[in-house]
Amino acid sequence: MARRPCRAGYAQQLRAGIEDLCPPTRFADLAVHGNTQWTPGRLLLTLVLMSWHDAKTLISRFENVRELLSRMLPGWTCPTSYTGYTEALARWVGLLFPRVREILQTHLRRMARGNWTVSGWLVFGADGSRFESPRTKANEQGLKCAGKIRTAPQVYHTMLLHLGLNALWDFRIGPGTASERRHLEEMANLLPAGSLIAADAGFVGYELCQRLKAANVSFLLRVGANLTVLVQELGALIHRKGDIVWLWPAKFRDQPPLVLRMILLGRGKKAVFLLTDVLEPSRLSAKQAREIYRRRWGIEVAYRTIKQTFDRREWLSRTPRTVLAEHTASLLGLWILQVLSLKSLRRCHHDPRQWSPSRTRDVTRRAMRLALDRSLWEPLTWRDQLGQAVRDQYRRRRLKRVRSWPHQKHEPPTRPPGMTELTPKLRLKGQALLDAS
């Protein structure tokens, strides 16, 4: 293929990709101050490019992105003040987030096709993780340190991942002391009716399960020794198809018990206990539960993609307001890149579940360099390269082993949940509350 100059071409390709996905007209009704240069559309374009850039400081990223913007928007002179950008970002990102989220979710619905459901269910994986920020006095006071002793101020992030596509669906953030259960309750109210949440043991609780049921959202939650359930016969084994149990902590005995089903997967030290509100094995069998819970691992891979592949494990801003704005903007940018990549894979007839984040990162950052350097060129367009960003298809011939690093967690295996016998007196009281509800 003949060599061709790509300096202007790649700049416009990047802009077209972002604006085709999130058209600036979708934000035209947001009122801006008369003399500001940071309109919502320009701000979104800037924050996306900032989230993709690999510079190690925010100032360096901004300076490089300003040069890119000069190629993309020839009639607009990007403001030179990084402080002005951060102020505009902190002011607008909260308004941009719900609109961009709606746009991206619509694109995911349209492209999902056979990947929309898993084992007949619309499944979302849920999990939380912490991101660190600079140890400034303002951050320590506003974000708190919720991890181990001497940890930096943190942001707590809770994510919903669409397990059919392995694609980000929604997220919430807060200070390091925020609750992932409260985040999940807020997101569950926005899920399509009949969805199913798959999550690990940290999410199990009477109040959360009750609120998920009220939102018409089913759940499949791993349980451990942090939970005690009431069973019909103490000492009886949980059958593979699942046995009915009551979740009814002592402090909630004035409310109806939650009638749930416990499913046992595996035996011995590898036994996994799952709790679900789907009582009929015909709707959710042990085989389906195993497949759904197996796919929940995708959310761990998603956090690795954010923190390791894109090197966003630690934020760089120095005040709580700008840290939270940087976090939201970076996640929006990476989410937009993922949806663009999945659409390109569909167009090239690849399975979206074969998406390679590392290859997507490499071709995107190279496209950003191509937009600025006349000496570089590529025979393919940026979107064509995204359409080829798939994982290696080799078969692993031995177990994947890594060295034992000091910072790695070595938590003990999850122990079985506590089980208490349901006495006749409790059964009568609980049944009366259930009949009255």
Salt bridges, closest charged atoms under 4 A:
GLU19 OE1 - ARG15 NE 3.21
ASP20 OD2 - ARG383 NH2 2.83
ASP29 OD1 - ARG99 NH1 2.58
ASP54 OD1 - HIS53 ND1 3.53
GLU67 OE2 - ARG71 NH2 3.64
GLU87 OE1 - ARG321 NH1 3.25
ASP170 OD1 - ARG101 NH1 3.69
ASP170 OD1 - ARG172 NH1 2.77
GLU185 OE2 - ARG182 NH2 2.61
GLU185 OE1 - ARG211 NH1 2.90
GLU186 OE2 - ARG172 NE 2.93
ASP200 OD2 - ARG296 NH2 3.39
GLU280 OE1 - ARG283 NH1 3.42
GLU291 OE2 - ARG294 NH2 2.85
GLU291 OE2 - ARG295 NE 2.95
GLU300 OE2 - ARG296 NH2 3.46
ASP311 OD2 - LYS56 NZ 2.95
ASP311 OD1 - ARG313 NH1 3.17
ASP362 OD1 - ARG361 NE 2.94
GLU378 OE2 - ARG366 NE 2.53
ASP392 OD1 - ARG359 NH2 2.55
